[in-house]
Amino acid sequence: MLVGALLLMMPNATTQPLSFIDALFTATSAVCVTGLIVVDTATYFTTFGQVIIMGLIQIGGLGILTFVTYFSYFFKGGVSYETQASISEMSYMRGMGDVVSTLKSILYVTFAVEAVAAALIYISIYDMPDMNWSEQLFFRSFMRYPLFCNAGFSTFSAGMYDDSLRFNYPLQLIIAMTFIFGGMGFTIVVNVLRYLRHRAERLIYRNDRHHIYQPWLLNINSRITLITTGALLLTGLVGVMVFEYNNVLADHTGFFDKLITGFFTAATPRTAGFNVIDMGELTFPTVMLTIFLMWIGASPNSTGGGIKTSTFAIALLNTLSLARGQTKIEVFKRQIAEISVRRAFSIMWLSLLVIGTGVTLISYDQPELDLIKVVFECFSAYSTVGLSLNLTADLSDF
Protein backbone atom coordinates (compact mmCIF):
# COMPACT_ATOMS: atom_id res chain seq x y z
CA MET A 1 0.00 0.00 0.00
CA LEU A 2 2.83 2.38 0.85
CA VAL A 3 4.70 1.59 -2.36
CA GLY A 4 1.46 1.96 -4.32
CA ALA A 5 0.79 5.35 -2.73
CA LEU A 6 4.29 6.59 -3.63
CA LEU A 7 3.91 5.34 -7.21
CA LEU A 8 0.53 7.07 -7.56
CA MET A 9 2.12 10.36 -6.44
CA MET A 10 4.54 10.30 -9.39
CA PRO A 11 3.94 13.22 -11.80
CA ASN A 12 3.26 10.93 -14.78
CA ALA A 13 0.68 8.92 -12.82
CA THR A 14 -1.76 11.78 -12.25
CA THR A 15 -3.20 14.66 -14.22
CA GLN A 16 -2.91 16.99 -11.22
CA PRO A 17 -1.05 16.96 -7.88
CA LEU A 18 -2.26 14.27 -5.47
CA SER A 19 -1.86 14.54 -1.70
CA PHE A 20 -0.24 11.68 0.22
CA ILE A 21 -3.46 10.94 2.14
CA ASP A 22 -5.48 10.67 -1.06
CA ALA A 23 -2.78 8.51 -2.69
CA LEU A 24 -2.60 6.23 0.36
CA PHE A 25 -6.40 5.93 0.48
CA THR A 26 -6.53 5.01 -3.22
CA ALA A 27 -3.70 2.47 -2.94
CA THR A 28 -5.25 0.93 0.18
CA SER A 29 -8.64 0.71 -1.52
CA ALA A 30 -7.00 -1.05 -4.49
CA VAL A 31 -4.90 -3.54 -2.50
CA CYS A 32 -7.84 -4.34 -0.23
CA VAL A 33 -10.04 -4.62 -3.39
CA THR A 34 -12.54 -2.19 -1.90
CA GLY A 35 -13.33 0.42 -4.54
CA LEU A 36 -14.09 3.43 -2.34
CA ILE A 37 -12.48 6.48 -3.95
CA VAL A 38 -11.82 10.06 -2.85
CA VAL A 39 -10.67 11.20 -6.29
CA ASP A 40 -12.12 10.27 -9.68
CA THR A 41 -10.13 7.36 -11.16
CA ALA A 42 -11.10 8.35 -14.71
CA THR A 43 -9.93 11.95 -14.63
CA TYR A 44 -7.35 12.11 -11.82
CA PHE A 45 -5.06 9.33 -13.05
CA THR A 46 -3.26 8.90 -16.35
CA THR A 47 -3.10 5.57 -18.17
CA PHE A 48 0.11 4.83 -16.26
CA GLY A 49 -1.60 5.59 -12.94
CA GLN A 50 -4.53 3.36 -13.85
CA VAL A 51 -2.12 0.53 -14.72
CA ILE A 52 -0.60 0.91 -11.24
CA ILE A 53 -4.10 0.59 -9.75
CA MET A 54 -4.69 -2.51 -11.90
CA GLY A 55 -1.54 -4.13 -10.51
CA LEU A 56 -2.47 -3.32 -6.92
CA ILE A 57 -5.95 -4.80 -7.45
CA GLN A 58 -4.52 -8.03 -8.90
CA ILE A 59 -2.04 -8.45 -6.05
CA GLY A 60 -4.67 -7.73 -3.42
CA GLY A 61 -7.30 -9.92 -5.08
CA LEU A 62 -5.13 -13.02 -5.29
CA GLY A 63 -3.61 -12.43 -1.88
CA ILE A 64 -0.05 -11.63 -0.89
CA LEU A 65 0.59 -15.17 0.40
CA THR A 66 -0.51 -16.65 -2.92
CA PHE A 67 2.14 -14.65 -4.78
CA VAL A 68 4.85 -15.32 -2.17
CA THR A 69 4.17 -19.06 -2.18
CA TYR A 70 3.96 -19.40 -5.95
CA PHE A 71 7.15 -17.45 -6.65
CA SER A 72 8.95 -19.24 -3.82
CA TYR A 73 8.00 -22.53 -5.45
CA PHE A 74 8.93 -21.26 -8.92
CA PHE A 75 12.36 -19.88 -8.05
CA LYS A 76 13.41 -22.18 -5.20
CA GLY A 77 11.69 -25.37 -6.32
CA GLY A 78 9.81 -25.73 -3.04
CA VAL A 79 7.84 -24.03 -0.30
CA SER A 80 8.88 -23.88 3.34
CA TYR A 81 6.98 -25.86 5.95
CA GLU A 82 6.05 -22.65 7.80
CA THR A 83 4.52 -21.08 4.68
CA GLN A 84 2.53 -24.22 3.90
CA ALA A 85 1.28 -24.38 7.48
CA SER A 86 0.19 -20.72 7.37
CA ILE A 87 -1.73 -21.13 4.12
CA SER A 88 -3.24 -24.43 5.25
CA GLU A 89 -4.58 -22.75 8.40
CA MET A 90 -5.74 -19.64 6.53
CA SER A 91 -7.65 -21.60 3.91
CA TYR A 92 -8.90 -24.30 6.32
CA MET A 93 -7.18 -27.09 4.37
CA ARG A 94 -6.99 -30.40 6.23
CA GLY A 95 -3.52 -31.25 4.97
CA MET A 96 -0.55 -29.42 3.54
CA GLY A 97 0.07 -31.72 0.59
CA ASP A 98 -2.42 -29.87 -1.62
CA VAL A 99 -1.24 -26.34 -0.82
CA VAL A 100 0.98 -25.80 -3.87
CA SER A 101 -1.35 -27.60 -6.30
CA THR A 102 -4.33 -25.62 -4.98
CA LEU A 103 -2.45 -22.33 -5.33
CA LYS A 104 -1.55 -23.24 -8.91
CA SER A 105 -5.22 -23.95 -9.60
CA ILE A 106 -6.12 -20.57 -8.06
CA LEU A 107 -3.79 -18.74 -10.44
CA TYR A 108 -4.94 -20.71 -13.49
CA VAL A 109 -8.64 -20.21 -12.69
CA THR A 110 -8.14 -16.51 -11.95
CA PHE A 111 -6.34 -15.70 -15.18
CA ALA A 112 -8.69 -17.88 -17.23
CA VAL A 113 -11.83 -16.21 -15.83
CA GLU A 114 -10.34 -12.74 -16.28
CA ALA A 115 -9.44 -13.52 -19.90
CA VAL A 116 -12.93 -14.87 -20.67
CA ALA A 117 -14.53 -11.88 -18.92
CA ALA A 118 -12.41 -9.45 -20.94
CA ALA A 119 -13.43 -11.16 -24.19
CA LEU A 120 -17.14 -11.15 -23.29
CA ILE A 121 -16.99 -7.50 -22.20
CA TYR A 122 -15.29 -6.65 -25.51
CA ILE A 123 -18.16 -8.29 -27.40
CA SER A 124 -20.98 -6.82 -25.28
CA ILE A 125 -19.87 -3.17 -25.33
CA TYR A 126 -21.06 -1.73 -28.61
CA ASP A 127 -21.85 1.97 -28.07
CA MET A 128 -18.99 4.13 -26.77
CA PRO A 129 -18.92 7.10 -29.16
CA ASP A 130 -16.66 9.30 -27.01
CA MET A 131 -13.79 6.77 -26.93
CA ASN A 132 -11.43 5.75 -29.71
CA TRP A 133 -10.45 2.12 -30.35
CA SER A 134 -7.39 2.09 -28.08
CA GLU A 135 -9.30 3.71 -25.20
CA GLN A 136 -12.09 1.15 -25.56
CA LEU A 137 -9.56 -1.70 -25.55
CA PHE A 138 -7.89 -0.35 -22.39
CA PHE A 139 -11.27 0.04 -20.67
CA ARG A 140 -12.16 -3.57 -21.44
CA SER A 141 -8.74 -4.77 -20.26
CA PHE A 142 -8.94 -2.65 -17.10
CA MET A 143 -12.42 -3.86 -16.14
CA ARG A 144 -11.52 -7.56 -15.92
CA TYR A 145 -9.29 -6.96 -12.87
CA PRO A 146 -11.74 -5.14 -10.55
CA LEU A 147 -14.56 -7.44 -11.72
CA PHE A 148 -13.10 -10.79 -10.71
CA CYS A 149 -11.29 -9.24 -7.73
CA ASN A 150 -14.49 -7.48 -6.55
CA ALA A 151 -12.69 -4.13 -6.42
CA GLY A 152 -15.28 -1.66 -7.75
CA PHE A 153 -12.88 0.65 -9.63
CA SER A 154 -13.85 2.02 -13.04
CA THR A 155 -12.31 4.24 -15.70
CA PHE A 156 -15.70 5.96 -16.09
CA SER A 157 -16.42 8.90 -13.78
CA ALA A 158 -19.96 7.61 -13.17
CA GLY A 159 -18.85 3.97 -13.09
CA MET A 160 -21.43 1.52 -14.38
CA TYR A 161 -24.07 4.25 -13.99
CA ASP A 162 -22.70 5.91 -17.12
CA ASP A 163 -25.40 6.34 -19.79
CA SER A 164 -23.45 4.15 -22.24
CA LEU A 165 -23.33 1.24 -19.77
CA ARG A 166 -26.33 1.20 -17.41
CA PHE A 167 -28.82 0.20 -20.12
CA ASN A 168 -26.51 -2.47 -21.56
CA TYR A 169 -28.20 -5.51 -19.99
CA PRO A 170 -25.97 -8.26 -21.51
CA LEU A 171 -22.98 -6.38 -20.07
CA GLN A 172 -24.67 -6.25 -16.66
CA LEU A 173 -25.17 -10.04 -16.67
CA ILE A 174 -21.55 -10.67 -17.72
CA ILE A 175 -20.20 -8.34 -15.04
CA ALA A 176 -22.51 -9.75 -12.34
CA MET A 177 -21.55 -13.35 -13.11
CA THR A 178 -17.84 -12.44 -13.12
CA PHE A 179 -17.80 -10.83 -9.68
CA ILE A 180 -20.12 -13.53 -8.26
CA PHE A 181 -17.63 -16.11 -9.54
CA GLY A 182 -14.78 -14.16 -7.94
CA GLY A 183 -16.68 -13.94 -4.65
CA MET A 184 -17.36 -17.68 -4.47
CA GLY A 185 -13.94 -18.48 -3.06
CA PHE A 186 -10.94 -19.99 -4.85
CA THR A 187 -11.00 -23.38 -3.11
CA ILE A 188 -14.75 -23.68 -3.63
CA VAL A 189 -14.49 -22.79 -7.33
CA VAL A 190 -11.74 -25.39 -7.77
CA ASN A 191 -13.86 -27.95 -5.89
CA VAL A 192 -16.92 -27.21 -8.04
CA LEU A 193 -14.88 -27.48 -11.25
CA ARG A 194 -13.47 -30.84 -10.13
CA TYR A 195 -17.00 -32.02 -9.32
CA LEU A 196 -18.30 -30.94 -12.73
CA ARG A 197 -15.38 -32.67 -14.44
CA HIS A 198 -16.12 -35.86 -12.47
CA ARG A 199 -19.80 -35.71 -13.45
CA ALA A 200 -18.85 -35.24 -17.10
CA GLU A 201 -16.48 -38.23 -16.92
CA ARG A 202 -19.23 -40.36 -15.38
CA LEU A 203 -21.50 -39.53 -18.31
CA ILE A 204 -18.80 -40.32 -20.86
CA TYR A 205 -17.52 -43.50 -19.17
CA ARG A 206 -20.75 -44.67 -17.53
CA ASN A 207 -20.25 -48.21 -18.89
CA ASP A 208 -16.58 -48.39 -17.93
CA ARG A 209 -16.07 -50.55 -14.83
CA HIS A 210 -12.64 -49.02 -14.21
CA HIS A 211 -14.16 -45.57 -13.66
CA ILE A 212 -14.32 -45.14 -9.88
CA TYR A 213 -17.22 -43.31 -8.25
CA GLN A 214 -16.05 -40.67 -5.76
CA PRO A 215 -18.62 -39.83 -3.04
CA TRP A 216 -18.65 -36.37 -1.45
CA LEU A 217 -16.46 -34.88 -4.13
CA LEU A 218 -18.50 -31.70 -3.65
CA ASN A 219 -17.56 -31.12 -0.01
CA ILE A 220 -19.74 -29.69 2.74
CA ASN A 221 -18.07 -26.24 2.58
CA SER A 222 -18.96 -25.91 -1.10
CA ARG A 223 -22.53 -27.08 -0.52
CA ILE A 224 -23.14 -24.63 2.32
CA THR A 225 -21.56 -21.77 0.37
CA LEU A 226 -23.52 -22.42 -2.83
CA ILE A 227 -26.86 -22.67 -1.02
CA THR A 228 -26.18 -19.58 1.13
CA THR A 229 -25.02 -17.57 -1.88
CA GLY A 230 -28.12 -18.51 -3.87
CA ALA A 231 -30.43 -17.70 -0.96
CA LEU A 232 -28.83 -14.28 -0.40
CA LEU A 233 -29.00 -13.41 -4.11
CA LEU A 234 -32.68 -14.38 -4.22
CA THR A 235 -33.43 -12.38 -1.05
CA GLY A 236 -31.67 -9.32 -2.45
CA LEU A 237 -33.40 -9.62 -5.82
CA VAL A 238 -36.88 -9.88 -4.29
CA GLY A 239 -36.15 -6.96 -1.95
CA VAL A 240 -34.84 -4.69 -4.70
CA MET A 241 -37.76 -5.52 -7.03
CA VAL A 242 -40.33 -4.83 -4.29
CA PHE A 243 -38.77 -1.66 -2.85
CA GLU A 244 -37.37 -0.08 -6.04
CA TYR A 245 -39.70 -1.20 -8.85
CA ASN A 246 -41.26 2.27 -9.17
CA ASN A 247 -38.23 4.15 -7.85
CA VAL A 248 -34.69 3.71 -9.22
CA LEU A 249 -35.82 0.88 -11.54
CA ALA A 250 -38.44 3.13 -13.17
CA ASP A 251 -35.91 4.26 -15.82
CA HIS A 252 -35.80 0.70 -17.15
CA THR A 253 -38.90 0.10 -19.26
CA GLY A 254 -39.35 -3.66 -19.65
CA PHE A 255 -39.90 -6.15 -16.83
CA PHE A 256 -36.85 -8.21 -17.79
CA ASP A 257 -34.78 -5.01 -17.97
CA LYS A 258 -35.82 -4.23 -14.40
CA LEU A 259 -35.17 -7.85 -13.41
CA ILE A 260 -31.61 -7.81 -14.74
CA THR A 261 -30.88 -4.43 -13.14
CA GLY A 262 -32.45 -5.66 -9.88
CA PHE A 263 -30.30 -8.80 -9.99
CA PHE A 264 -27.17 -6.70 -10.55
CA THR A 265 -28.13 -4.38 -7.66
CA ALA A 266 -28.77 -7.39 -5.39
CA ALA A 267 -25.47 -9.05 -6.34
CA THR A 268 -23.14 -6.04 -6.09
CA PRO A 269 -23.28 -5.75 -2.25
CA ARG A 270 -21.48 -9.12 -2.24
CA THR A 271 -18.38 -6.84 -2.12
CA ALA A 272 -18.30 -5.98 -5.85
CA GLY A 273 -18.93 -2.25 -5.50
CA PHE A 274 -20.38 -1.51 -8.95
CA ASN A 275 -23.72 0.25 -9.33
CA VAL A 276 -26.04 0.71 -12.30
CA ILE A 277 -28.51 2.80 -10.31
CA ASP A 278 -28.17 6.06 -8.36
CA MET A 279 -27.26 4.89 -4.85
CA GLY A 280 -28.32 8.23 -3.37
CA GLU A 281 -31.91 7.66 -4.53
CA LEU A 282 -32.41 4.26 -2.85
CA THR A 283 -35.32 3.90 -0.43
CA PHE A 284 -34.52 3.32 3.24
CA PRO A 285 -35.55 -0.40 3.21
CA THR A 286 -33.19 -1.04 0.29
CA VAL A 287 -30.37 0.78 2.08
CA MET A 288 -30.87 -1.45 5.15
CA LEU A 289 -31.02 -4.58 2.97
CA THR A 290 -27.82 -3.53 1.20
CA ILE A 291 -26.06 -2.97 4.53
CA PHE A 292 -27.09 -6.48 5.62
CA LEU A 293 -25.83 -8.04 2.37
CA MET A 294 -22.57 -6.03 2.53
CA TRP A 295 -21.97 -7.20 6.11
CA ILE A 296 -22.24 -10.86 5.07
CA GLY A 297 -20.14 -10.30 1.96
CA ALA A 298 -18.50 -13.01 -0.12
CA SER A 299 -17.33 -16.55 0.57
CA PRO A 300 -14.13 -17.72 2.33
CA ASN A 301 -10.81 -17.59 0.44
CA SER A 302 -12.32 -15.33 -2.21
CA THR A 303 -11.46 -11.86 -3.49
CA GLY A 304 -14.36 -10.40 -1.47
CA GLY A 305 -14.71 -9.28 2.12
CA GLY A 306 -17.39 -9.30 4.81
CA ILE A 307 -17.91 -11.81 7.60
CA LYS A 308 -18.34 -14.47 4.84
CA THR A 309 -21.32 -16.57 3.80
CA SER A 310 -20.13 -19.63 5.74
CA THR A 311 -19.94 -17.59 8.96
CA PHE A 312 -23.52 -16.40 8.52
CA ALA A 313 -24.71 -19.91 7.58
CA ILE A 314 -23.13 -21.53 10.64
CA ALA A 315 -24.57 -18.86 12.95
CA LEU A 316 -28.02 -19.33 11.39
CA LEU A 317 -27.79 -23.13 11.67
CA ASN A 318 -26.78 -22.76 15.32
CA THR A 319 -29.81 -20.54 16.00
CA LEU A 320 -32.14 -23.03 14.30
CA SER A 321 -30.67 -25.97 16.24
CA LEU A 322 -31.16 -24.10 19.54
CA ALA A 323 -34.76 -23.32 18.57
CA ARG A 324 -35.33 -27.05 17.98
CA GLY A 325 -33.75 -27.98 21.30
CA GLN A 326 -30.82 -29.78 19.64
CA THR A 327 -27.37 -29.93 21.21
CA LYS A 328 -25.48 -30.47 17.94
CA ILE A 329 -25.49 -28.70 14.59
CA GLU A 330 -26.00 -31.12 11.72
CA VAL A 331 -26.29 -30.38 8.00
CA PHE A 332 -26.13 -32.79 5.04
CA LYS A 333 -25.70 -35.63 7.57
CA ARG A 334 -22.53 -34.01 8.86
CA GLN A 335 -21.86 -32.38 12.21
CA ILE A 336 -20.45 -28.86 12.37
CA ALA A 337 -17.40 -28.69 14.66
CA GLU A 338 -17.69 -26.60 17.82
CA ILE A 339 -14.61 -24.58 16.88
CA SER A 340 -16.36 -23.47 13.67
CA VAL A 341 -19.35 -22.19 15.68
CA ARG A 342 -17.11 -20.29 18.11
CA ARG A 343 -15.09 -18.84 15.23
CA ALA A 344 -18.27 -17.70 13.46
CA PHE A 345 -19.66 -15.78 16.42
CA SER A 346 -16.24 -14.28 17.20
CA ILE A 347 -15.99 -12.97 13.63
CA MET A 348 -19.50 -11.48 13.81
CA TRP A 349 -18.85 -9.80 17.16
CA LEU A 350 -15.46 -8.38 16.15
CA SER A 351 -16.85 -7.07 12.84
CA LEU A 352 -19.60 -5.13 14.61
CA LEU A 353 -17.05 -3.80 17.12
CA VAL A 354 -14.77 -2.49 14.35
CA ILE A 355 -17.65 -1.02 12.34
CA GLY A 356 -19.21 0.58 15.43
CA THR A 357 -15.87 2.16 16.32
CA GLY A 358 -15.53 3.57 12.81
CA VAL A 359 -19.05 5.02 12.85
CA THR A 360 -18.44 6.61 16.27
CA LEU A 361 -15.12 8.23 15.29
CA ILE A 362 -16.37 9.59 11.96
CA SER A 363 -19.55 10.96 13.55
CA TYR A 364 -17.47 12.61 16.27
CA ASP A 365 -15.14 14.22 13.72
CA GLN A 366 -17.93 15.27 11.32
CA PRO A 367 -21.22 15.50 13.24
CA GLU A 368 -22.87 17.27 10.29
CA LEU A 369 -22.87 14.06 8.21
CA ASP A 370 -26.03 11.99 7.82
CA LEU A 371 -25.71 9.05 10.25
CA ILE A 372 -27.19 6.44 7.89
CA LYS A 373 -24.66 7.45 5.22
CA VAL A 374 -21.82 7.08 7.74
CA VAL A 375 -23.11 3.65 8.79
CA PHE A 376 -23.42 2.58 5.14
CA GLU A 377 -19.88 3.84 4.40
CA CYS A 378 -18.34 1.96 7.35
CA PHE A 379 -20.07 -1.32 6.49
CA SER A 380 -18.92 -0.86 2.89
CA ALA A 381 -15.35 -0.16 3.99
CA TYR A 382 -15.15 -3.07 6.45
CA SER A 383 -16.57 -5.55 3.94
CA THR A 384 -14.41 -4.09 1.11
CA VAL A 385 -17.52 -3.45 -0.99
CA GLY A 386 -16.93 -0.02 -2.50
CA LEU A 387 -20.55 1.13 -2.57
CA SER A 388 -21.28 4.58 -1.16
CA LEU A 389 -24.22 6.92 -0.72
CA ASN A 390 -22.07 9.65 -2.34
CA LEU A 391 -20.21 10.34 0.92
CA THR A 392 -16.58 9.24 0.45
CA ALA A 393 -15.34 12.45 -1.18
CA ASP A 394 -16.85 14.53 1.68
CA LEU A 395 -14.87 12.73 4.38
CA SER A 396 -12.08 14.62 6.16
CA ASP A 397 -8.49 13.42 6.24
CA PHE A 398 -9.13 12.05 9.73
N, C-alpha and C positions, 0 to 999 in steps of 0.2 A: 504493500500500500504506500509506503514511504517512497520507494523507488518510482512507483507509478505517479505519485503526486509531483515529484521532481521532474519527471519526463513531461508531464502535462504542462508544466510551467515554462518549458522551453519556448522561445519566440516563434519557432516554426510549427508549434503544435496548436497554437491558438490564434484567433483573428484579432484579439485584443488582450491586454494584460490580465492575468488571472491571479487572484490572491492565493496565498498558501492554504488558507482554510478551505476555500472553494475547490482547489486542486485536490487536497486531501480528502474532502467529502466525496468528490467525483471518483477518485481512485478507490476509495473504500467501498463505495456503492457498486463499483465494477467488480472488484475482487470478491466481495460478498454476494455477487449476483443479485443485487437489490433493485436498482433502477430508479431510485429517488434522485432527483437532480436539482441543483440550485442554479445552474446556468444551462442554457439551451444547447444540447449536444450538436444540433444541426448548424447553428450559426456561430457558436463560440469556439468550436474546434475545427481545425483544418483536416484534410484527409489524413495527414500524418498523425494528428491527435486522435482521430477516430480509430485509426489502426492500433494505436496504443491501448485505447479502451477495449478494442476487440481482443487483444492479447490478454489483458487483465481479466476479462470476462471468461475466456477459455481456461485460464489457469485456475481461477476461482471456482468455475463450474465443475471441472474434473477433480479438483481437490489437490492441495499441495502434496500430500502424502502419495497420491497416485503418480504424480510426476517424479518425485524423489525415488520412489520404489522402482518405477519403470526404467529410469535412466541409470539407477544403480545396477539393475540387472543387465542393462544393455552394455554398459561400459566395464563393469567389474565381473560380469558373468554369474552374479549371484546376489542375493539379498540377505542382509544380516538377520540373525534370529530376533533381535530386538525390534527391528522394523516390521518383520512378519507378525510378531506378537502384538504390536500396536495396531496394525491394520486388522488383524483377526478380531481383536477386541472391539475396535471401532465399528466394524461391519457385522459384528455378531456371527462370525464364521465359527463353526465348531472346531475345525482343524486348520492348521497352517499350510498344509500341502497344496491347497487350491488358491493361495493368495496370489501368486504370480500369474497363474493361468486366468484367474478371475479379473485381475487388473488388465491383462492383455485384452480380454473380452470387452472390458469397459471401454478401452481406447478404440477398439475396432468398431463397436456398436455406436459410440459417440460420433466418430468421424463419418461413418456410413449414414447415420440418420441426418447429420448436418448436410452432407452432400446431397442426399435425396430431397431434403427440405429446400435447399437452395435451388435445385432444379425445378421443383414444383412451384416455388415462389416465382421463378423466372417465367414459367409458362402462364401463371395465373394473373400476373400484373400486366395489364394491356393498355392502360390509359394514364400516362405520366407525361403530359405535354410540356411541362416546364423543365424537364431533365433530358440531357442528351444521352446517347447510348452508353458512354463510359460511366456517367453518373448513375444511370439505372443499374448497370452491372455491379457497381460498388455497393449500391443500396441492397441489392439482392444478396450479395456476398456478406455484407455486414449483418443482415437480419438473421442469418442462420445461427450465429453465435448466441445472441441474447435469447433467441427462441428456445433452443434446446436447453440452454443453461438457465432459463427462467429469469433473465436479467432485467428486461423491461426497457432497455435503451433503444432509441430510434434516431435515425438521421433526418426525420421529419420533425419540425417544431411542434406540431400538434400530435405527433405519434400516429397511432392507428386511427385517430379521430380525424385525420386529414381527409378532405373531401374526395380525393382520388383513391382512398383506401377503404373508408368506412362503409361504403355501399358495395364493395367487392366481396360477395359472400363466399365464393370458392376459396379466395385468399384467407378469409376468416376461418374456414374449416381447416385449411392446411396449417395455419398458424396455431390454432387451438390444439389440433392433434399432435403437433410437434412439441409444444410445451407440456402437454399432458404426458406424452411419452417420456420427456426429460424429467418430469416430476414423479414418475413411477418408482424410480430407484434403480440403480445400475444392476445390483445383484438380482432384483426381481425381474427386470427386463431380460437378463441373461437366462434366468430360470424359465421364464415363459417361452423364450425362443427355443430352448432345449426341449421343453415339453411339446411345443408345436412340431419340432423336427421329429420327435419320437412318434407323435400321432401320425405324421405323414409317412414315416417308415412302416408303421403298423398297417396302414392302408395299402402300401406298395407291396410289402412282404407278408401279407396276412396268411398266406398258405405256406410260409417258410417255417419249418419247425425250429430252425436254428435262431430265429429272431426271438430274443428274450423280452418278456413283458417286464416293465419296471414300475412297480406300484409307488405311489406318492412321489412321482417325479416333480409334480407341481406341489411344492412344499406348503406348509401351513402359513408361513409368512406371506407368500405370494397370494394365497387364497384370501386371507384376511385383508390384505392391501387392495386387491382387485375389487372385492365386494364393498369395502369402505369407500374407495374412490368412486365407484359407480353410484353408490347411495348419496354421497355428497354432491356429485355432479347433478343428479336428478333433483335433489332438494334445492340446490341453487337455481336450476333451470325453472322449476315450478314457482319458486319465490319471485324470481325476476319477471316471469311472464305475468304473474298475478299483480305484483306491485307496480310494474313499469309499462304495462301494455299500452296504456293511454298517456304515458308520460314520456320518458326518453326513447321508448320504442315507437312512438307515434310517427317519427320521420320515415320509418320503414313501412312501406305500403302493404305488401303481401304478408299473409300469415307465416309462410315458411321463411320469409326474410326476417320477420320478428323472431321466429324460432331460432334461426341460426345466430342472430345477434344476441338473443337471450342466452343461448348456450355458451357463446364466447364470453359474455359478461359473467356467467356463473362459473366458468372454468378459470378465468384469469386470476381470481383471488387465491388460487392454488399456487401462489408465489410467482406468477408470470409477470404481472405488472403492466400489461398492455390494455388499452381501453378503446372501444369503438363507439362509446357513448360519452356524453359530458358528465363526468363524475360529480361535478358541483350541482347538478340538477337531480340527483337521485333522491327518492323519497326516504324518509327516516327508517321505515322498516327494511328497505334494501340496504341502507348503510349498516344497520345492525347485523343483517344477514351476512354482508360482506366481511365485517369485522370477525364474525364467528368463523367463516370459511378461511380467512387469512390466518387466524390464530391456529387452526388445525394444520393448514399448509399442505406440504407434499408428503411423499413417502420416505422411509429411511434410505440412506445412502444414495440420495438423488441430488440433483442440482438445486432443489428448492429448500425452503426453510420451514418455519413453524414448529409446533410440538410434534408433528408427524401423524399420519393417518393411523399407524399401528398403536401409537400412544392413546389416541382418542378411542380406538376400537377396544383396547384392553380395559380402559377405564369404564367404558359403556358396558362391556361384558361383565365386569366386576359388579357394577350397580345392578344389573339384571339378575345376577346370581344371588346377590344379597336380598333382592326383592322376592326371590323364589325360596329363600331360606336355605340355599345351598352353601356348602363350606368350600367347594372347589369350583374353579372356572374351567369349563369344558367347552370346546368348540371343534367341530369336525372329528369327534371321537378322540380328541387329544386334550390333555390338561395343560393349561397355561401355568408356567412356573411362577412361584411366589416372587422371585426377584424381578420378573418382568412387570408384575403389578406394582411393586414398590417403586421401580424405576419410572413407570408411567406417571404415577401421582407426584413423584418428586419433580419430574420435568414440567408438569402442569403448574405446580405450585411456584417453582422458580421462574417460569415464564411470566406469570401474573405479577410476581414480585418485581422483576426487571421492568416490565411494561408500566406498572403502577409508579415506579420510581421515575421513569422517564416522563410520564404525564405530569407528575407533581413538580418536577424541576422546570419543565418547559412552561407550565402554567404560572409558576412563581416568577420566572424571568420575564414572561410576556403575558400578563393577566388579561390583556385586551383581546387575545385570541379566543375564537369559539372553541369551547371545551370538546365538543364532539369531533371537531376537526383535529384537535390535538390527540385525542384518543385514537382516532382512525390512523393518524400519521405514525404513532408509536407502535400500534399493532402491525402496521405495514412495514416499519423499519425492523422490528424484532423478527418478523417472519420472512424478511427479505423479499417482500412482495413488489414494492415499487409503485403501488397505487397511492394516489393522494387526492384530497378534496381541494386541490389548488392552494396548498398551504406551504409547501417546502421552501419556495423562494422567499417567503415572508419571515422565515425563521432567522433569529439573530445568530451571531457567531457562537454564542454560548450554547 
